[in-house]
Structures are given as C-alpha cells and as structure tokens.
Amino acid sequence: MAEEKVEVVPLSSLPVQAFDKEKLTKFFMRSLFVIPNHYQGQDPNRLTLLYFAISGLDILGALDKVDNKQRIIDWVYALQVLPPADQPGAITIFEHVM
C-alpha cells in the first residue's frame, strides 16, 4: 500500500476571513439568557454554554455590554451544591469568606 503524502500548510499562509463582530456579539448576548434552538438538547450543559458565551464576549472586547452581570453571578451561585452545615468538618460559604 502506498503512503499518501499530506501537505502541511502553515496557518499564517491561510487567508484571514473577516467576521461580523456586531453579529457575534449579539449572538453571545442572546446566548447568555436564552439557549439557541439548536442547543436546546444541551440544557444540562447550560453552565458550559454560559462560560463560552462570556468567553466569546471577552475575546470580542464586549463584556461591558452585559447589563445583567449580577443576575448571571446569582444564577451561577444558585447552581452550587454545598455540604450540609451539620456535617462535621463542613464549612458554610460565610465561614469560608470570613
């Protein structure tokens, strides 16, 4: 069997494709609070989707456009599972902060 030769092309030689920054920003902003239709089956992964939406906004330099930052923070904290306070050795969030 003859070996196939694979041509290696450096990424720097590929043409740079333009993207619409405003369109991407709107997509990520919408993704913060509503899961797009084609991701509806990913509801268990919504925290991961939120992470990528926030990361995308950060890469685009558009984090300042997020108005509901506290709402997002509260939602993430609401997903935490803390150990019961009556368990020996368990710490509450307030003990940890202080």
Contact map, one row per residue, 1 for C-alpha under 8 A:
11100000000000000000000000000000000000000000000000000000000000000000000000000000000000000000000000
11110000000000000000000000000000000000000000000000000000000000000000000000000000000000000000000000
11111000000000000000000000000000000000000000000000000000000000000000000000000000000000000000000000
01111100000000000000000000000000000000000000000000000000000000000000000000000000000000000000000000
00111110000000000000000000000000000000000000000000000000000000000000000000000000000000000000000000
00011111000000000000000000000000000000000000000000000000000000000000000000000000000000000000000000
00001111100000000000000000000000000000000000000000000000000000000000000000000000000000000000000000
00000111110000000000000000000000000000000000000000000000000000000000000000000000000000000000000000
00000011111011000000000000000000000000000000000000000000000000000000000000000000000000000000000000
00000001111111000000000000000000000000000000000000000000000000000000000000000000000000000000000000
00000000111111000000000000000000000000000000000000000000000000000000000000000000000000000000000000
00000000011111100000000000000000000000000000000000000000000000000000000000000000000000000000000000
00000000111111100000000000000000000000000000000000000000000000000000000000000000000000000000000000
00000000111111110000000000000000000000000000000000000000000000000000000000000000000000000000000000
00000000000111111000000000000000000000000000000000000000000000000000000000000000000000000000000000
00000000000001111100000000000000000000000000000000000000000000000000000000000000000000000000000000
00000000000000111110000000000000000000000000000000000000000000000000000000000000000000000000000000
00000000000000011111000000000000000000000000000000000000000000000000000000000000000000000000000000
00000000000000001111100000000000000000000000000000000000000000000000000000000000000000000000000000
00000000000000000111111100000000000000000000000000000000000000000000000000000000000000000000000000
00000000000000000011111110000000000000000000000000000000000100000000000000000000000000000000000000
00000000000000000001111111000000000000000000000000000000000000000000000000000000000000000000000000
00000000000000000001111111100000000000000000000000000000000000000000000000000000000000000000000000
00000000000000000001111111110000000000000000000000000000000000000000000000000000000000000000000000
00000000000000000000111111111000000000000000000000000001100101000000000000000000000000000000000000
00000000000000000000011111111100000000000000000000000000000000000000000000000000000000000000000000
00000000000000000000001111111110000000000000000000000000000000000000000000000000000000000000000000
00000000000000000000000111111111000000000000000000001101100000000000000000000000000000000000000000
00000000000000000000000011111111100000000000000000001000100000000100000000000000000000000000000000
00000000000000000000000001111111111000000000000000000000000000000000000000000000000000000000000000
00000000000000000000000000111111111100000000000011001000000000000000000000000000000000000000000000
00000000000000000000000000011111111000000000000001001100000000000000000000000000000000000000000000
00000000000000000000000000001111111000000000000000000000000000000000000000000000000000000000000000
00000000000000000000000000000111111100000000000000000000000000000000000000000000000000000000000000
00000000000000000000000000000111111110110010010000000000000000000000000000000000000000000000000000
00000000000000000000000000000010011111110000000000000000000000000000000000000000000000000000000000
00000000000000000000000000000000001111110000000000000000000000000000000000000000000000000000000000
00000000000000000000000000000000000111111000000000000000000000000000000000000000000000000000000000
00000000000000000000000000000000001111111110000000000000000000000000000000000000000000000000000000
00000000000000000000000000000000001111111110000000000000000000000000000000000000000000000000000000
00000000000000000000000000000000000001111111000000000000000000000000000000000000000000000000000000
00000000000000000000000000000000000000111111110000000000000000000000000000000000000000000000000000
00000000000000000000000000000000001000111111110000000000000000000000000000000000000000000000000000
00000000000000000000000000000000000000001111111000000000000000000000000000000000000000000000000000
00000000000000000000000000000000000000000111111110000000000000000000000000000000000000000000000000
00000000000000000000000000000000001000000111111111000000000000000000000000000000000000000000000000
00000000000000000000000000000000000000000001111111100000000000000000000000010000000000000000000000
00000000000000000000000000000000000000000000111111110000000000000000000000000000000000000000000000
00000000000000000000000000000010000000000000111111111000000000000000000000000000000000000000000000
00000000000000000000000000000011000000000000011111111100000000000000000000000000000000000000000000
00000000000000000000000000000000000000000000001111111110000000000000000000000000000000000000000000
00000000000000000000000000000000000000000000000111111111000000000000000000000000000000000000000000
00000000000000000000000000011011000000000000000011111111100000000000000000000000000000000000000000
00000000000000000000000000010001000000000000000001111111110000100000000000000000000000000000000000
00000000000000000000000000000000000000000000000000111111111000000000000000000000000000000000000000
00000000000000000000000010010000000000000000000000011111111100000000000000000000000000000000000000
00000000000000000000000010011000000000000000000000001111111111100000000000000000000000000000000000
00000000000000000000000000000000000000000000000000000111111111100000000000000000000000000000000000
00000000000000000000000000000000000000000000000000000011111111000000000000000000000000000000000000
00000000000000000000100010000000000000000000000000000001111111000000000000000000000000000000000000
00000000000000000000000000000000000000000000000000000000111111110000000000000000000000000000000000
00000000000000000000000010000000000000000000000000000000111111111100000000000000000000000000000000
00000000000000000000000000000000000000000000000000000100110011111100000000000000000000000000000000
00000000000000000000000000000000000000000000000000000000000011111110000000000000000000000000000000
00000000000000000000000000000000000000000000000000000000000001111110000000000000000000000000000000
00000000000000000000000000001000000000000000000000000000000001111111100000000000000000000000000000
00000000000000000000000000000000000000000000000000000000000000011111100000000000000000000000000000
00000000000000000000000000000000000000000000000000000000000000000111111100000000000000000000000000
00000000000000000000000000000000000000000000000000000000000000000111111110000000000000000000000000
00000000000000000000000000000000000000000000000000000000000000000001111111000000000000000000000000
00000000000000000000000000000000000000000000000000000000000000000001111111100000000000000000000000
00000000000000000000000000000000000000000000000000000000000000000001111111110000000000000000000000
00000000000000000000000000000000000000000000000000000000000000000000111111111000000000000000000000
00000000000000000000000000000000000000000000000000000000000000000000011111111100000000000000000000
00000000000000000000000000000000000000000000000000000000000000000000001111111110000000000000000000
00000000000000000000000000000000000000000000001000000000000000000000000111111111000000000000000000
00000000000000000000000000000000000000000000000000000000000000000000000011111111000000000000000000
00000000000000000000000000000000000000000000000000000000000000000000000001111111000000000000000000
00000000000000000000000000000000000000000000000000000000000000000000000000111111100000000000000000
00000000000000000000000000000000000000000000000000000000000000000000000000011111110000000000000000
00000000000000000000000000000000000000000000000000000000000000000000000000000011111000000000000000
00000000000000000000000000000000000000000000000000000000000000000000000000000001111100000001000000
00000000000000000000000000000000000000000000000000000000000000000000000000000000111110100111000000
00000000000000000000000000000000000000000000000000000000000000000000000000000000011111100100000000
00000000000000000000000000000000000000000000000000000000000000000000000000000000001111110111000000
00000000000000000000000000000000000000000000000000000000000000000000000000000000000111110100000000
00000000000000000000000000000000000000000000000000000000000000000000000000000000001111111100000000
00000000000000000000000000000000000000000000000000000000000000000000000000000000000011111100000000
00000000000000000000000000000000000000000000000000000000000000000000000000000000000000111110000000
00000000000000000000000000000000000000000000000000000000000000000000000000000000001111111111000000
00000000000000000000000000000000000000000000000000000000000000000000000000000000001010001111101100
00000000000000000000000000000000000000000000000000000000000000000000000000000000011010000111111100
00000000000000000000000000000000000000000000000000000000000000000000000000000000000000000011111110
00000000000000000000000000000000000000000000000000000000000000000000000000000000000000000001111111
00000000000000000000000000000000000000000000000000000000000000000000000000000000000000000011111111
00000000000000000000000000000000000000000000000000000000000000000000000000000000000000000011111111
00000000000000000000000000000000000000000000000000000000000000000000000000000000000000000000111111
00000000000000000000000000000000000000000000000000000000000000000000000000000000000000000000011111
